[in-house]
Amino acid sequence: MLAWKHFDVGWAEALPTTTSIREGEHIAICARVPGVWALAACRIIDVFDEDSPSSNRFGYSFGTLPGHPEQGEERFEILCGADNIVTYRITAFFRPNYLSARLAWPYFRYRFNQFRRQSTDAMRCCVQSSTALKIDSMGSLPWSHRFITMQTDSHHRLSQRPK
């Protein structure tokens, strides 16, 4: 996550990718929408890096800045529990900031859900390429997915961490 790999989805990116994940830093989210690239500014408002005997957790939250088509926050976090399961979680709450965004809201929701799935795939690729994983007999990684309508909350189990 420190290298913004969770934004490697092909149609959205965080710029510049050299931005440190540190409270107060600004990041621009560039997303391709039909016919154009849209640029939206955000500020990192919270960073956490916690180690305990039962789990490890790292992540950050960013909030939208004026001019962003939406008003809200997103949180990205990686958790590794005592069971050695690595989980990637995206939590977001937002609403349209402008009439044009309100009119395009169904499309924005579709794209956000697409981003969640593709971001999870990007993180899974990062975990697979950097860690020896236990893969089940079907050749896939164990993971779960949950979606709550208004507060989009998705949990994606990425891997089992080696012991």
C-alpha contacts under 8 A as a table, 3 or more apart, distances in Angstrom:
res1	aa1	res2	aa2	distance
1	M	4	W	4.98
1	M	5	K	5.75
1	M	6	H	6.10
1	M	59	G	7.95
1	M	123	M	8.00
2	L	5	K	7.65
2	L	20	S	7.18
2	L	21	I	6.43
3	A	17	T	6.28
3	A	18	T	7.08
4	W	7	F	5.78
4	W	8	D	7.55
4	W	14	A	6.68
4	W	17	T	6.09
5	K	8	D	5.25
5	K	122	A	6.69
5	K	123	M	6.87
5	K	126	C	7.64
6	H	9	V	7.62
6	H	119	S	4.98
6	H	120	T	7.15
6	H	122	A	5.62
6	H	123	M	5.52
7	F	12	A	6.36
7	F	13	E	5.13
7	F	14	A	6.23
7	F	119	S	6.01
7	F	122	A	7.54
8	D	12	A	7.06
8	D	13	E	6.27
8	D	119	S	6.91
8	D	122	A	6.16
9	V	12	A	6.02
9	V	13	E	7.37
9	V	115	F	7.06
9	V	118	Q	5.61
9	V	119	S	6.17
9	V	122	A	6.83
10	G	13	E	7.65
11	W	31	A	5.70
11	W	32	R	5.28
12	A	29	I	6.94
12	A	30	C	5.47
12	A	31	A	4.16
12	A	32	R	6.32
13	E	29	I	5.79
13	E	30	C	5.31
13	E	31	A	6.56
14	A	17	T	6.08
14	A	27	I	6.47
14	A	28	A	5.70
14	A	29	I	4.68
14	A	30	C	6.31
15	L	18	T	7.70
15	L	19	T	7.47
15	L	27	I	5.92
15	L	28	A	5.11
15	L	29	I	6.30
15	L	30	C	7.19
16	P	19	T	5.71
16	P	27	I	6.83
16	P	28	A	7.20
19	T	25	E	7.27
19	T	26	H	7.70
19	T	27	I	6.92
20	S	25	E	7.09
21	I	25	E	7.09
21	I	44	I	7.23
21	I	47	V	7.25
21	I	60	Y	7.30
22	R	25	E	5.79
22	R	44	I	6.63
22	R	46	D	7.77
22	R	47	V	6.39
23	E	43	R	7.84
23	E	44	I	5.09
23	E	45	I	5.20
23	E	46	D	5.55
23	E	47	V	6.10
24	G	43	R	6.00
24	G	44	I	5.32
24	G	45	I	5.99
25	E	43	R	5.72
25	E	44	I	5.47
26	H	41	A	7.09
26	H	42	C	5.72
26	H	43	R	4.42
26	H	44	I	6.30
27	I	41	A	6.03
27	I	42	C	5.37
27	I	43	R	6.20
27	I	44	I	7.60
28	A	39	L	6.43
28	A	40	A	5.54
28	A	41	A	4.49
28	A	42	C	6.07
29	I	39	L	5.72
29	I	40	A	5.15
29	I	41	A	6.28
29	I	42	C	7.43
30	C	37	W	6.56
30	C	38	A	5.61
30	C	39	L	4.49
30	C	40	A	6.41
31	A	37	W	5.52
31	A	38	A	5.22
31	A	39	L	6.53
32	R	35	G	7.55
32	R	36	V	5.88
32	R	37	W	4.30
32	R	38	A	6.11
33	V	36	V	5.54
33	V	37	W	5.97
33	V	38	A	6.80
39	L	68	H	7.95
40	A	64	T	7.72
40	A	65	L	7.85
40	A	67	G	7.10
40	A	68	H	4.91
40	A	69	P	7.26
41	A	64	T	6.27
41	A	65	L	5.58
41	A	66	P	7.72
41	A	67	G	7.48
41	A	68	H	6.16
42	C	62	F	6.11
42	C	63	G	5.45
42	C	64	T	4.42
42	C	65	L	5.21
42	C	68	H	7.90
43	R	62	F	5.26
43	R	63	G	5.46
43	R	64	T	6.52
43	R	65	L	6.83
44	I	47	V	7.58
44	I	60	Y	7.01
44	I	61	S	5.81
44	I	62	F	4.12
44	I	63	G	6.49
45	I	60	Y	7.53
45	I	61	S	5.73
45	I	62	F	5.23
45	I	63	G	6.50
46	D	60	Y	5.33
46	D	61	S	5.10
46	D	62	F	6.96
47	V	58	F	7.73
47	V	59	G	5.87
47	V	60	Y	4.21
47	V	61	S	6.58
48	F	57	R	7.35
48	F	58	F	5.50
48	F	59	G	5.47
48	F	60	Y	6.14
49	D	56	N	7.66
49	D	57	R	5.70
49	D	58	F	4.34
49	D	59	G	6.65
50	E	56	N	5.62
50	E	57	R	5.09
50	E	58	F	6.35
51	D	55	S	6.26
51	D	56	N	4.46
51	D	57	R	6.52
52	S	55	S	5.32
52	S	56	N	6.08
53	P	82	A	7.48
54	S	81	G	6.02
54	S	82	A	4.84
55	S	79	L	6.97
55	S	80	C	5.44
55	S	81	G	4.22
55	S	82	A	5.51
56	N	79	L	5.67
56	N	80	C	5.12
56	N	81	G	6.50
57	R	77	E	6.96
57	R	78	I	5.68
57	R	79	L	4.43
57	R	80	C	6.45
58	F	77	E	5.57
58	F	78	I	5.36
58	F	79	L	6.61
59	G	75	R	7.24
59	G	76	F	5.41
59	G	77	E	3.98
59	G	78	I	6.17
60	Y	75	R	5.71
60	Y	76	F	5.65
60	Y	77	E	6.51
61	S	73	E	6.74
61	S	74	E	5.47
61	S	75	R	4.10
61	S	76	F	6.35
62	F	73	E	5.55
62	F	74	E	5.58
62	F	75	R	6.56
63	G	71	Q	7.75
63	G	72	G	5.77
63	G	73	E	4.31
63	G	74	E	6.65
64	T	68	H	6.08
64	T	70	E	7.08
64	T	71	Q	5.73
64	T	72	G	5.77
64	T	73	E	6.35
65	L	68	H	5.86
65	L	71	Q	7.68
68	H	71	Q	6.88
68	H	97	N	7.20
69	P	96	P	6.25
69	P	97	N	5.23
69	P	98	Y	6.25
69	P	101	A	5.83
70	E	94	F	6.24
70	E	95	R	5.49
70	E	96	P	4.46
70	E	97	N	4.60
70	E	98	Y	7.50
70	E	101	A	7.11
71	Q	94	F	5.34
71	Q	95	R	5.42
71	Q	96	P	6.21
71	Q	97	N	5.50
72	G	92	A	7.51
72	G	93	F	5.55
72	G	94	F	3.98
72	G	95	R	6.49
73	E	92	A	5.71
73	E	93	F	5.67
73	E	94	F	6.29
74	E	90	I	7.06
74	E	91	T	5.68
74	E	92	A	4.23
74	E	93	F	6.61
75	R	89	R	7.83
75	R	90	I	5.60
75	R	91	T	5.05
75	R	92	A	6.20
76	F	88	Y	7.46
76	F	89	R	5.84
76	F	90	I	4.76
76	F	91	T	6.69
77	E	88	Y	5.79
77	E	89	R	5.23
77	E	90	I	6.63
78	I	86	V	6.91
78	I	87	T	5.62
78	I	88	Y	4.62
78	I	89	R	6.39
79	L	85	I	7.99
79	L	86	V	5.63
79	L	87	T	5.07
79	L	88	Y	6.51
80	C	83	D	7.80
80	C	84	N	5.90
80	C	85	I	5.54
80	C	86	V	4.46
80	C	87	T	6.31
80	C	161	R	7.79
81	G	84	N	5.37
81	G	85	I	5.78
81	G	86	V	6.92
82	A	85	I	7.58
84	N	160	Q	5.33
84	N	161	R	4.98
84	N	162	P	7.28
84	N	163	K	7.50
85	I	157	R	6.89
85	I	158	L	7.42
85	I	159	S	5.78
85	I	160	Q	4.44
85	I	161	R	6.04
86	V	157	R	5.85
86	V	158	L	5.42
86	V	159	S	5.25
86	V	160	Q	5.93
86	V	161	R	6.48
87	T	143	W	7.95
87	T	155	H	6.61
87	T	156	H	5.51
87	T	157	R	4.23
87	T	158	L	5.53
87	T	159	S	7.44
88	Y	120	T	7.03
88	Y	123	M	7.70
88	Y	155	H	5.91
88	Y	156	H	5.07
88	Y	157	R	6.18
88	Y	158	L	6.64
89	R	153	D	7.25
89	R	154	S	5.58
89	R	155	H	4.50
89	R	156	H	6.10
90	I	116	R	7.11
90	I	152	T	7.77
90	I	153	D	5.89
90	I	154	S	5.41
90	I	155	H	6.78
91	T	151	Q	7.06
91	T	152	T	5.63
91	T	153	D	4.39
91	T	154	S	6.42
92	A	151	Q	5.93
92	A	152	T	5.23
92	A	153	D	6.51
93	F	150	M	7.03
93	F	151	Q	5.12
93	F	152	T	6.46
96	P	99	L	7.50
96	P	101	A	5.24
96	P	102	R	5.17
96	P	105	W	6.99
97	N	101	A	6.45
97	N	102	R	7.39
98	Y	101	A	5.15
98	Y	102	R	6.24
99	L	102	R	4.93
99	L	103	L	6.21
100	S	103	L	5.15
100	S	104	A	6.25
101	A	104	A	4.98
101	A	105	W	5.74
101	A	108	F	7.90
102	R	105	W	4.94
103	L	106	P	7.82
104	A	107	Y	5.42
104	A	108	F	6.26
105	W	108	F	4.94
105	W	109	R	6.13
106	P	109	R	5.20
106	P	110	Y	6.24
107	Y	110	Y	5.01
107	Y	111	R	6.18
108	F	111	R	5.06
108	F	112	F	6.07
109	R	112	F	5.06
109	R	113	N	6.19
110	Y	113	N	5.25
110	Y	114	Q	6.19
111	R	114	Q	4.88
111	R	115	F	6.00
112	F	115	F	4.88
112	F	116	R	6.23
113	N	116	R	5.11
113	N	117	R	6.50
114	Q	117	R	5.33
114	Q	118	Q	6.18
115	F	118	Q	5.09
115	F	119	S	5.68
116	R	119	S	5.16
116	R	120	T	6.14
116	R	154	S	7.48
117	R	120	T	5.22
117	R	121	D	6.39
118	Q	121	D	4.94
118	Q	122	A	6.17
119	S	122	A	4.97
119	S	123	M	6.20
120	T	123	M	5.10
120	T	124	R	6.03
120	T	156	H	6.60
120	T	158	L	7.90
121	D	124	R	4.96
121	D	125	C	6.18
122	A	125	C	5.17
122	A	126	C	6.38
123	M	126	C	4.99
123	M	127	V	6.21
123	M	158	L	7.57
124	R	127	V	5.09
124	R	128	Q	6.02
124	R	158	L	5.43
124	R	159	S	7.65
125	C	128	Q	5.02
125	C	129	S	6.00
126	C	129	S	5.27
126	C	130	S	6.18
127	V	130	S	5.31
127	V	131	T	5.73
127	V	158	L	7.25
127	V	159	S	7.38
128	Q	131	T	5.51
128	Q	132	A	6.92
128	Q	133	L	6.67
128	Q	159	S	7.98
129	S	132	A	7.98
131	T	161	R	7.65
131	T	162	P	7.75
132	A	161	R	7.95
132	A	162	P	6.75
133	L	159	S	6.50
133	L	160	Q	6.24
133	L	161	R	6.75
133	L	162	P	6.65
134	K	141	L	7.78
134	K	159	S	7.38
134	K	160	Q	6.25
134	K	162	P	7.69
135	I	138	M	7.84
135	I	139	G	5.68
135	I	140	S	5.76
135	I	141	L	5.42
135	I	142	P	7.70
136	D	139	G	5.44
136	D	140	S	5.83
136	D	141	L	6.41
136	D	142	P	7.31
137	S	140	S	7.57
141	L	157	R	7.97
141	L	158	L	6.60
141	L	159	S	5.98
142	P	157	R	6.24
142	P	158	L	6.83
142	P	159	S	6.50
143	W	156	H	5.37
143	W	157	R	3.74
143	W	158	L	5.84
143	W	159	S	7.46
144	S	155	H	6.29
144	S	156	H	5.12
144	S	157	R	5.54
145	H	154	S	5.74
145	H	155	H	5.17
145	H	156	H	5.39
145	H	157	R	7.89
146	R	153	D	6.60
146	R	154	S	4.92
146	R	155	H	5.88
147	F	152	T	5.85
147	F	153	D	5.37
147	F	154	S	5.40
148	I	151	Q	5.70
148	I	152	T	5.15
148	I	153	D	5.78
148	I	154	S	7.87
149	T	152	T	5.90
